[in-house]
Amino acid sequence: MKKVTIILLLICFLFVIEFVINTSGFLKIERDIIKYEGRIYSNISQLDWFEKEKNKYQKGERIGEIKRISKSYLSLWNFSASKLPKGTVLYSTVNTKEGIKPIIILAETENDGILYYRWLPKE
């Protein structure tokens, strides 16, 4: 009984923290991003430098679909998105080498495909 009470209090505490973060804007997601296999990908379709490069990337293998919309980094899980609707299908790109997580993911929307670039850590 004591363990159940502690777990319930912890869950309530996490909901309160999430509410405070979402209402205060702290850790709130402003960008168009998705999370796939623990990595963050950012929408690059509208960037000037990418206009010349976008034709090099074609739809490859289906890797999944958006399962959750999240507005906070704390609740951003795999197959979560900040702006894409639930059910949006995600694809790797053809130029992705086998065995390596894709650097660019294609999200298939009603009008067109949106390309997302993986944030790479600084070395």
N, CA, C and O atoms as a GROMACS GRO file, in nm:
protein
  492
    1MET      N    1   0.082  -0.119   0.000
    1MET     CA    2   0.000   0.000   0.000
    1MET      C    3   0.086   0.126   0.000
    1MET      O    4   0.054   0.224  -0.066
    2LYS      N    5   0.196   0.122   0.074
    2LYS     CA    6   0.285   0.237   0.082
    2LYS      C    7   0.350   0.266  -0.054
    2LYS      O    8   0.365   0.382  -0.092
    3LYS      N    9   0.387   0.161  -0.127
    3LYS     CA   10   0.448   0.178  -0.260
    3LYS      C   11   0.350   0.242  -0.358
    3LYS      O   12   0.388   0.327  -0.438
    4VAL      N   13   0.225   0.200  -0.350
    4VAL     CA   14   0.122   0.255  -0.440
    4VAL      C   15   0.104   0.404  -0.412
    4VAL      O   16   0.090   0.483  -0.506
    5THR      N   17   0.102   0.443  -0.286
    5THR     CA   18   0.087   0.584  -0.249
    5THR      C   19   0.204   0.667  -0.300
    5THR      O   20   0.185   0.776  -0.354
    6ILE      N   21   0.324   0.615  -0.284
    6ILE     CA   22   0.443   0.686  -0.332
    6ILE      C   23   0.439   0.701  -0.483
    6ILE      O   24   0.471   0.808  -0.535
    7ILE      N   25   0.402   0.597  -0.554
    7ILE     CA   26   0.394   0.602  -0.700
    7ILE      C   27   0.289   0.703  -0.744
    7ILE      O   28   0.313   0.781  -0.837
    8LEU      N   29   0.173   0.703  -0.679
    8LEU     CA   30   0.067   0.800  -0.714
    8LEU      C   31   0.112   0.943  -0.687
    8LEU      O   32   0.085   1.032  -0.767
    9LEU      N   33   0.180   0.966  -0.576
    9LEU     CA   34   0.232   1.100  -0.546
    9LEU      C   35   0.336   1.143  -0.649
    9LEU      O   36   0.339   1.259  -0.690
   10LEU      N   37   0.421   1.052  -0.690
   10LEU     CA   38   0.522   1.082  -0.792
   10LEU      C   39   0.457   1.116  -0.925
   10LEU      O   40   0.499   1.211  -0.992
   11ILE      N   41   0.356   1.042  -0.964
   11ILE     CA   42   0.284   1.071  -1.089
   11ILE      C   43   0.218   1.207  -1.082
   11ILE      O   44   0.225   1.284  -1.178
   12CYS      N   45   0.153   1.238  -0.970
   12CYS     CA   46   0.091   1.370  -0.954
   12CYS      C   47   0.194   1.481  -0.961
   12CYS      O   48   0.172   1.585  -1.024
   13PHE      N   49   0.308   1.459  -0.897
   13PHE     CA   50   0.417   1.557  -0.900
   13PHE      C   51   0.464   1.582  -1.043
   13PHE      O   52   0.487   1.697  -1.082
   14LEU      N   53   0.479   1.476  -1.120
   14LEU     CA   54   0.524   1.490  -1.260
   14LEU      C   55   0.420   1.565  -1.344
   14LEU      O   56   0.457   1.645  -1.430
   15PHE      N   57   0.292   1.541  -1.320
   15PHE     CA   58   0.188   1.615  -1.392
   15PHE      C   59   0.192   1.763  -1.358
   15PHE      O   60   0.174   1.848  -1.445
   16VAL      N   61   0.215   1.795  -1.230
   16VAL     CA   62   0.224   1.936  -1.188
   16VAL      C   63   0.344   2.002  -1.255
   16VAL      O   64   0.333   2.114  -1.304
   17ILE      N   65   0.458   1.934  -1.256
   17ILE     CA   66   0.578   1.990  -1.321
   17ILE      C   67   0.552   2.013  -1.470
   17ILE      O   68   0.585   2.119  -1.523
   18GLU      N   69   0.492   1.916  -1.537
   18GLU     CA   70   0.461   1.929  -1.680
   18GLU      C   71   0.368   2.048  -1.703
   18GLU      O   72   0.387   2.124  -1.798
   19PHE      N   73   0.267   2.064  -1.618
   19PHE     CA   74   0.174   2.177  -1.630
   19PHE      C   75   0.246   2.310  -1.613
   19PHE      O   76   0.224   2.403  -1.691
   20VAL      N   77   0.331   2.320  -1.514
   20VAL     CA   78   0.405   2.444  -1.489
   20VAL      C   79   0.497   2.476  -1.606
   20VAL      O   80   0.506   2.592  -1.649
   21ILE      N   81   0.564   2.375  -1.657
   21ILE     CA   82   0.655   2.397  -1.771
   21ILE      C   83   0.577   2.441  -1.894
   21ILE      O   84   0.619   2.534  -1.963
   22ASN      N   85   0.465   2.376  -1.923
   22ASN     CA   86   0.386   2.412  -2.041
   22ASN      C   87   0.324   2.550  -2.031
   22ASN      O   88   0.316   2.621  -2.131
   23THR      N   89   0.280   2.589  -1.913
   23THR     CA   90   0.217   2.720  -1.899
   23THR      C   91   0.317   2.833  -1.887
   23THR      O   92   0.286   2.947  -1.920
   24SER      N   93   0.438   2.802  -1.840
   24SER     CA   94   0.538   2.908  -1.824
   24SER      C   95   0.622   2.926  -1.950
   24SER      O   96   0.689   3.029  -1.965
   25GLY      N   97   0.621   2.830  -2.039
   25GLY     CA   98   0.702   2.838  -2.160
   25GLY      C   99   0.841   2.780  -2.142
   25GLY      O  100   0.917   2.770  -2.239
   26PHE      N  101   0.878   2.741  -2.020
   26PHE     CA  102   1.008   2.683  -1.992
   26PHE      C  103   1.015   2.545  -2.055
   26PHE      O  104   0.928   2.461  -2.032
   27LEU      N  105   1.116   2.520  -2.134
   27LEU     CA  106   1.136   2.396  -2.207
   27LEU      C  107   1.026   2.368  -2.310
   27LEU      O  108   1.008   2.255  -2.353
   28LYS      N  109   0.954   2.470  -2.347
   28LYS     CA  110   0.847   2.455  -2.445
   28LYS      C  111   0.909   2.448  -2.585
   28LYS      O  112   1.004   2.519  -2.616
   29ILE      N  113   0.855   2.363  -2.668
   29ILE     CA  114   0.907   2.346  -2.804
   29ILE      C  115   0.845   2.451  -2.895
   29ILE      O  116   0.723   2.459  -2.909
   30GLU      N  117   0.929   2.530  -2.958
   30GLU     CA  118   0.884   2.631  -3.053
   30GLU      C  119   0.908   2.586  -3.197
   30GLU      O  120   0.838   2.630  -3.288
   31ARG      N  121   1.007   2.500  -3.218
   31ARG     CA  122   1.045   2.456  -3.352
   31ARG      C  123   0.961   2.338  -3.399
   31ARG      O  124   0.894   2.272  -3.320
   32ASP      N  125   0.967   2.313  -3.529
   32ASP     CA  126   0.902   2.198  -3.590
   32ASP      C  127   1.002   2.082  -3.585
   32ASP      O  128   1.092   2.074  -3.668
   33ILE      N  129   0.986   1.993  -3.486
   33ILE     CA  130   1.080   1.883  -3.468
   33ILE      C  131   1.006   1.751  -3.451
   33ILE      O  132   0.887   1.747  -3.421
   34ILE      N  133   1.083   1.642  -3.470
   34ILE     CA  134   1.034   1.508  -3.439
   34ILE      C  135   1.145   1.435  -3.364
   34ILE      O  136   1.261   1.474  -3.370
   35LYS      N  137   1.107   1.329  -3.294
   35LYS     CA  138   1.206   1.245  -3.226
   35LYS      C  139   1.194   1.104  -3.280
   35LYS      O  140   1.086   1.046  -3.284
   36TYR      N  141   1.308   1.050  -3.321
   36TYR     CA  142   1.314   0.915  -3.377
   36TYR      C  143   1.440   0.847  -3.323
   36TYR      O  144   1.550   0.901  -3.335
   37GLU      N  145   1.424   0.730  -3.265
   37GLU     CA  146   1.533   0.651  -3.208
   37GLU      C  147   1.623   0.734  -3.116
   37GLU      O  148   1.745   0.726  -3.122
   38GLY      N  149   1.560   0.814  -3.032
   38GLY     CA  150   1.635   0.892  -2.934
   38GLY      C  151   1.702   1.017  -2.988
   38GLY      O  152   1.770   1.086  -2.912
   39ARG      N  153   1.685   1.047  -3.115
   39ARG     CA  154   1.748   1.163  -3.176
   39ARG      C  155   1.643   1.266  -3.216
   39ARG      O  156   1.530   1.231  -3.249
   40ILE      N  157   1.682   1.393  -3.212
   40ILE     CA  158   1.594   1.503  -3.250
   40ILE      C  159   1.622   1.540  -3.395
   40ILE      O  160   1.738   1.554  -3.435
   41TYR      N  161   1.516   1.556  -3.473
   41TYR     CA  162   1.525   1.597  -3.613
   41TYR      C  163   1.446   1.726  -3.630
   41TYR      O  164   1.335   1.739  -3.578
   42SER      N  165   1.503   1.822  -3.703
   42SER     CA  166   1.441   1.953  -3.720
   42SER      C  167   1.401   1.975  -3.866
   42SER      O  168   1.472   1.933  -3.958
   43ASN      N  169   1.286   2.039  -3.887
   43ASN     CA  170   1.237   2.069  -4.022
   43ASN      C  171   1.335   2.162  -4.092
   43ASN      O  172   1.365   2.271  -4.043
   44ILE      N  173   1.384   2.119  -4.208
   44ILE     CA  174   1.478   2.201  -4.284
   44ILE      C  175   1.424   2.236  -4.422
   44ILE      O  176   1.495   2.293  -4.504
   45SER      N  177   1.300   2.203  -4.448
   45SER     CA  178   1.243   2.222  -4.581
   45SER      C  179   1.241   2.367  -4.628
   45SER      O  180   1.247   2.392  -4.748
   46GLN      N  181   1.233   2.462  -4.536
   46GLN     CA  182   1.224   2.603  -4.574
   46GLN      C  183   1.357   2.678  -4.568
   46GLN      O  184   1.360   2.798  -4.593
   47LEU      N  185   1.466   2.611  -4.536
   47LEU     CA  186   1.595   2.677  -4.525
   47LEU      C  187   1.655   2.703  -4.663
   47LEU      O  188   1.649   2.617  -4.751
   48ASP      N  189   1.713   2.820  -4.681
   48ASP     CA  190   1.769   2.859  -4.811
   48ASP      C  191   1.879   2.765  -4.858
   48ASP      O  192   1.880   2.724  -4.974
   49TRP      N  193   1.971   2.729  -4.770
   49TRP     CA  194   2.084   2.646  -4.810
   49TRP      C  195   2.039   2.508  -4.855
   49TRP      O  196   2.109   2.442  -4.932
   50PHE      N  197   1.922   2.464  -4.808
   50PHE     CA  198   1.876   2.331  -4.842
   50PHE      C  199   1.802   2.326  -4.975
   50PHE      O  200   1.784   2.218  -5.031
   51GLU      N  201   1.758   2.440  -5.026
   51GLU     CA  202   1.684   2.443  -5.153
   51GLU      C  203   1.760   2.372  -5.265
   51GLU      O  204   1.699   2.300  -5.344
   52LYS      N  205   1.892   2.391  -5.272
   52LYS     CA  206   1.972   2.329  -5.378
   52LYS      C  207   1.993   2.180  -5.354
   52LYS      O  208   2.015   2.104  -5.449
   53GLU      N  209   1.987   2.138  -5.230
   53GLU     CA  210   2.017   2.000  -5.192
   53GLU      C  211   1.895   1.907  -5.189
   53GLU      O  212   1.910   1.785  -5.198
   54LYS      N  213   1.775   1.962  -5.178
   54LYS     CA  214   1.658   1.878  -5.149
   54LYS      C  215   1.627   1.775  -5.256
   54LYS      O  216   1.568   1.671  -5.225
   55ASN      N  217   1.664   1.798  -5.381
   55ASN     CA  218   1.637   1.701  -5.488
   55ASN      C  219   1.723   1.575  -5.477
   55ASN      O  220   1.694   1.476  -5.544
   56LYS      N  221   1.827   1.579  -5.395
   56LYS     CA  222   1.914   1.463  -5.377
   56LYS      C  223   1.852   1.358  -5.286
   56LYS      O  224   1.899   1.245  -5.280
   57TYR      N  225   1.746   1.396  -5.216
   57TYR     CA  226   1.686   1.306  -5.118
   57TYR      C  227   1.552   1.254  -5.166
   57TYR      O  228   1.458   1.331  -5.189
   58GLN      N  229   1.543   1.123  -5.180
   58GLN     CA  230   1.420   1.058  -5.224
   58GLN      C  231   1.367   0.968  -5.113
   58GLN      O  232   1.442   0.923  -5.026
   59LYS      N  233   1.238   0.942  -5.118
   59LYS     CA  234   1.174   0.858  -5.016
   59LYS      C  235   1.231   0.717  -5.020
   59LYS      O  236   1.237   0.654  -5.126
   60GLY      N  237   1.272   0.670  -4.904
   60GLY     CA  238   1.326   0.534  -4.890
   60GLY      C  239   1.229   0.445  -4.815
   60GLY      O  240   1.109   0.446  -4.842
   61GLU      N  241   1.282   0.369  -4.721
   61GLU     CA  242   1.204   0.273  -4.645
   61GLU      C  243   1.119   0.340  -4.537
   61GLU      O  244   1.162   0.436  -4.474
   62ARG      N  245   0.998   0.288  -4.518
   62ARG     CA  246   0.910   0.339  -4.413
   62ARG      C  247   0.970   0.303  -4.277
   62ARG      O  248   1.005   0.187  -4.254
   63ILE      N  249   0.981   0.402  -4.187
   63ILE     CA  250   1.040   0.376  -4.056
   63ILE      C  251   0.939   0.386  -3.942
   63ILE      O  252   0.971   0.351  -3.828
   64GLY      N  253   0.820   0.434  -3.971
   64GLY     CA  254   0.717   0.444  -3.867
   64GLY      C  255   0.623   0.560  -3.893
   64GLY      O  256   0.617   0.614  -4.003
   65GLU      N  257   0.550   0.598  -3.788
   65GLU     CA  258   0.457   0.711  -3.799
   65GLU      C  259   0.452   0.785  -3.667
   65GLU      O  260   0.486   0.731  -3.562
   66ILE      N  261   0.409   0.910  -3.673
   66ILE     CA  262   0.398   0.992  -3.554
   66ILE      C  263   0.288   0.935  -3.465
   66ILE      O  264   0.175   0.915  -3.510
   67LYS      N  265   0.321   0.910  -3.340
   67LYS     CA  266   0.227   0.851  -3.246
   67LYS      C  267   0.176   0.953  -3.144
   67LYS      O  268   0.075   0.930  -3.077
   68ARG      N  269   0.248   1.065  -3.131
   68ARG     CA  270   0.215   1.160  -3.025
   68ARG      C  271   0.259   1.300  -3.063
   68ARG      O  272   0.363   1.319  -3.126
   69ILE      N  273   0.178   1.399  -3.025
   69ILE     CA  274   0.215   1.539  -3.042
   69ILE      C  275   0.258   1.590  -2.906
   69ILE      O  276   0.189   1.570  -2.806
   70SER      N  277   0.373   1.658  -2.903
   70SER     CA  278   0.427   1.707  -2.776
   70SER      C  279   0.467   1.853  -2.790
   70SER      O  280   0.524   1.894  -2.891
   71LYS      N  281   0.438   1.931  -2.689
   71LYS     CA  282   0.476   2.073  -2.687
   71LYS      C  283   0.586   2.100  -2.586
   71LYS      O  284   0.626   2.215  -2.567
   72SER      N  285   0.638   1.995  -2.519
   72SER     CA  286   0.742   2.010  -2.419
   72SER      C  287   0.853   1.908  -2.444
   72SER      O  288   0.826   1.795  -2.485
   73TYR      N  289   0.977   1.949  -2.420
   73TYR     CA  290   1.089   1.856  -2.437
   73TYR      C  291   1.082   1.740  -2.338
   73TYR      O  292   1.135   1.632  -2.366
   74LEU      N  293   1.019   1.761  -2.223
   74LEU     CA  294   1.010   1.654  -2.123
   74LEU      C  295   0.920   1.539  -2.167
   74LEU      O  296   0.939   1.426  -2.124
   75SER      N  297   0.824   1.569  -2.251
   75SER     CA  298   0.732   1.463  -2.296
   75SER      C  299   0.754   1.427  -2.443
   75SER      O  300   0.664   1.375  -2.509
   76LEU      N  301   0.871   1.456  -2.494
   76LEU     CA  302   0.905   1.424  -2.632
   76LEU      C  303   0.966   1.284  -2.635
   76LEU      O  304   1.082   1.266  -2.597
   77TRP      N  305   0.889   1.186  -2.681
   77TRP     CA  306   0.934   1.047  -2.688
   77TRP      C  307   0.953   1.008  -2.834
   77TRP      O  308   0.923   1.086  -2.925
   78ASN      N  309   1.003   0.886  -2.855
   78ASN     CA  310   1.021   0.839  -2.992
   78ASN      C  311   0.888   0.842  -3.067
   78ASN      O  312   0.783   0.806  -3.014
   79PHE      N  313   0.896   0.886  -3.192
   79PHE     CA  314   0.780   0.904  -3.280
   79PHE      C  315   0.686   1.012  -3.227
   79PHE      O  316   0.565   1.005  -3.250
   80SER      N  317   0.741   1.111  -3.156
   80SER     CA  318   0.667   1.230  -3.115
   80SER      C  319   0.702   1.343  -3.211
   80SER      O  320   0.810   1.343  -3.271
   81ALA      N  321   0.611   1.438  -3.224
   81ALA     CA  322   0.635   1.555  -3.307
   81ALA      C  323   0.578   1.677  -3.237
   81ALA      O  324   0.486   1.668  -3.157
   82SER      N  325   0.637   1.793  -3.270
   82SER     CA  326   0.585   1.916  -3.211
   82SER      C  327   0.478   1.979  -3.299
   82SER      O  328   0.393   2.053  -3.248
   83LYS      N  329   0.479   1.951  -3.430
   83LYS     CA  330   0.383   2.015  -3.520
   83LYS      C  331   0.311   1.917  -3.613
   83LYS      O  332   0.197   1.942  -3.653
   84LEU      N  333   0.374   1.807  -3.648
   84LEU     CA  334   0.312   1.710  -3.740
   84LEU      C  335   0.194   1.641  -3.672
   84LEU      O  336   0.200   1.613  -3.552
   85PRO      N  337   0.088   1.613  -3.747
   85PRO     CA  338  -0.026   1.543  -3.687
   85PRO      C  339   0.005   1.395  -3.660
   85PRO      O  340   0.089   1.334  -3.725
   86LYS      N  341  -0.066   1.342  -3.564
   86LYS     CA  342  -0.056   1.200  -3.531
   86LYS      C  343  -0.091   1.118  -3.655
   86LYS      O  344  -0.187   1.150  -3.726
   87GLY      N  345  -0.014   1.013  -3.682
   87GLY     CA  346  -0.039   0.928  -3.798
   87GLY      C  347   0.046   0.963  -3.920
   87GLY      O  348   0.045   0.889  -4.018
   88THR      N  349   0.119   1.076  -3.916
   88THR     CA  350   0.206   1.113  -4.029
   88THR      C  351   0.313   1.005  -4.047
   88THR      O  352   0.382   0.970  -3.952
   89VAL      N  353   0.326   0.954  -4.169
   89VAL     CA  354   0.421   0.846  -4.197
   89VAL      C  355   0.560   0.904  -4.220
   89VAL      O  356   0.576   1.006  -4.288
   90LEU      N  357   0.660   0.838  -4.162
   90LEU     CA  358   0.800   0.880  -4.173
   90LEU      C  359   0.879   0.778  -4.255
   90LEU      O  360   0.858   0.657  -4.244
   91TYR      N  361   0.970   0.830  -4.338
   91TYR     CA  362   1.054   0.747  -4.423
   91TYR      C  363   1.200   0.787  -4.407
   91TYR      O  364   1.231   0.904  -4.383
   92SER      N  365   1.289   0.690  -4.421
   92SER     CA  366   1.430   0.724  -4.431
   92SER      C  367   1.451   0.778  -4.572
   92SER      O  368   1.361   0.772  -4.655
   93THR      N  369   1.568   0.830  -4.598
   93THR     CA  370   1.597   0.878  -4.734
   93THR      C  371   1.688   0.778  -4.804
   93THR      O  372   1.762   0.704  -4.739
   94VAL      N  373   1.682   0.777  -4.937
   94VAL     CA  374   1.753   0.678  -5.018
   94VAL      C  375   1.904   0.682  -4.996
   94VAL      O  376   1.969   0.578  -5.003
   95ASN      N  377   1.960   0.800  -4.971
   95ASN     CA  378   2.105   0.810  -4.959
   95ASN      C  379   2.158   0.765  -4.823
   95ASN      O  380   2.278   0.772  -4.799
   96THR      N  381   2.070   0.718  -4.735
   96THR     CA  382   2.111   0.672  -4.603
   96THR      C  383   2.184   0.539  -4.616
   96THR      O  384   2.135   0.446  -4.679
   97LYS      N  385   2.303   0.531  -4.556
   97LYS     CA  386   2.380   0.407  -4.560
   97LYS      C  387   2.318   0.305  -4.467
   97LYS      O  388   2.266   0.339  -4.360
   98GLU      N  389   2.323   0.179  -4.509
   98GLU     CA  390   2.263   0.071  -4.429
   98GLU      C  391   2.334   0.060  -4.294
   98GLU      O  392   2.457   0.066  -4.287
   99GLY      N  393   2.256   0.043  -4.189
   99GLY     CA  394   2.313   0.027  -4.056
   99GLY      C  395   2.338   0.158  -3.983
   99GLY      O  396   2.375   0.156  -3.865
  100ILE      N  397   2.318   0.271  -4.049
  100ILE     CA  398   2.338   0.402  -3.987
  100ILE      C  399   2.203   0.469  -3.974
  100ILE      O  400   2.123   0.467  -4.068
  101LYS      N  401   2.177   0.529  -3.859
  101LYS     CA  402   2.052   0.600  -3.841
  101LYS      C  403   2.044   0.711  -3.945
  101LYS      O  404   2.143   0.778  -3.972
  102PRO      N  405   1.926   0.730  -4.004
  102PRO     CA  406   1.915   0.832  -4.109
  102PRO      C  407   1.946   0.972  -4.058
  102PRO      O  408   1.910   1.008  -3.946
  103ILE      N  409   2.015   1.049  -4.141
  103ILE     CA  410   2.045   1.188  -4.107
  103ILE      C  411   1.928   1.276  -4.151
  103ILE      O  412   1.900   1.378  -4.088
  104ILE      N  413   1.860   1.236  -4.258
  104ILE     CA  414   1.743   1.311  -4.304
  104ILE      C  415   1.625   1.215  -4.313
  104ILE      O  416   1.634   1.106  -4.371
  105ILE      N  417   1.514   1.259  -4.255
  105ILE     CA  418   1.389   1.181  -4.257
  105ILE      C  419   1.286   1.259  -4.337
  105ILE      O  420   1.279   1.382  -4.329
  106LEU      N  421   1.207   1.187  -4.414
  106LEU     CA  422   1.099   1.246  -4.492
  106LEU      C  423   0.967   1.217  -4.421
  106LEU      O  424   0.934   1.101  -4.395
  107ALA      N  425   0.893   1.322  -4.391
  107ALA     CA  426   0.758   1.307  -4.335
  107ALA      C  427   0.660   1.331  -4.448
  107ALA      O  428   0.659   1.439  -4.507
  108GLU      N  429   0.578   1.233  -4.478
  108GLU     CA  430   0.484   1.243  -4.590
  108GLU      C  431   0.355   1.310  -4.542
  108GLU      O  432   0.285   1.258  -4.455
  109THR      N  433   0.325   1.426  -4.600
  109THR     CA  434   0.204   1.500  -4.565
  109THR      C  435   0.108   1.499  -4.684
  109THR      O  436   0.142   1.448  -4.791
  110GLU      N  437  -0.011   1.554  -4.666
  110GLU     CA  438  -0.111   1.556  -4.773
  110GLU      C  439  -0.062   1.632  -4.896
  110GLU      O  440  -0.083   1.587  -5.009
  111ASN      N  441   0.004   1.744  -4.874
  111ASN     CA  442   0.046   1.829  -4.986
  111ASN      C  443   0.182   1.791  -5.043
  111ASN      O  444   0.202   1.798  -5.164
  112ASP      N  445   0.275   1.752  -4.958
  112ASP     CA  446   0.413   1.733  -5.000
  112ASP      C  447   0.487   1.656  -4.892
  112ASP      O  448   0.427   1.615  -4.792
  113GLY      N  449   0.615   1.637  -4.912
  113GLY     CA  450   0.699   1.577  -4.810
  113GLY      C  451   0.777   1.686  -4.738
  113GLY      O  452   0.819   1.784  -4.799
  114ILE      N  453   0.797   1.667  -4.608
  114ILE     CA  454   0.876   1.761  -4.530
  114ILE      C  455   1.002   1.688  -4.487
  114ILE      O  456   0.995   1.575  -4.438
  115LEU      N  457   1.116   1.751  -4.504
  115LEU     CA  458   1.243   1.690  -4.469
  115LEU      C  459   1.290   1.740  -4.333
  115LEU      O  460   1.284   1.859  -4.303
  116TYR      N  461   1.338   1.645  -4.251
  116TYR     CA  462   1.387   1.675  -4.117
  116TYR      C  463   1.531   1.628  -4.106
  116TYR      O  464   1.564   1.516  -4.145
  117TYR      N  465   1.616   1.715  -4.054
  117TYR     CA  466   1.759   1.689  -4.043
  117TYR      C  467   1.794   1.655  -3.898
  117TYR      O  468   1.748   1.723  -3.806
  118ARG      N  469   1.876   1.552  -3.878
  118ARG     CA  470   1.914   1.511  -3.743
  118ARG      C  471   2.012   1.610  -3.683
  118ARG      O  472   2.111   1.647  -3.746
  119TRP      N  473   1.985   1.651  -3.562
  119TRP     CA  474   2.078   1.736  -3.488
  119TRP      C  475   2.197   1.651  -3.450
  119TRP      O  476   2.180   1.549  -3.383
  120LEU      N  477   2.315   1.691  -3.491
  120LEU     CA  478   2.436   1.615  -3.460
  120LEU      C  479   2.507   1.682  -3.343
  120LEU      O  480   2.520   1.804  -3.340
  121PRO      N  481   2.555   1.603  -3.247
  121PRO     CA  482   2.626   1.663  -3.134
  121PRO      C  483   2.760   1.722  -3.178
  121PRO      O  484   2.824   1.670  -3.270
  122LYS      N  485   2.802   1.829  -3.113
  122LYS     CA  486   2.932   1.889  -3.144
  122LYS      C  487   3.042   1.799  -3.090
  122LYS      O  488   3.030   1.739  -2.983
  123GLU      N  489   3.148   1.790  -3.166
  123GLU     CA  490   3.261   1.705  -3.123
  123GLU      C  491   3.368   1.788  -3.058
  123GLU      O  492   3.470   1.735  -3.016
   0.00000   0.00000   0.00000
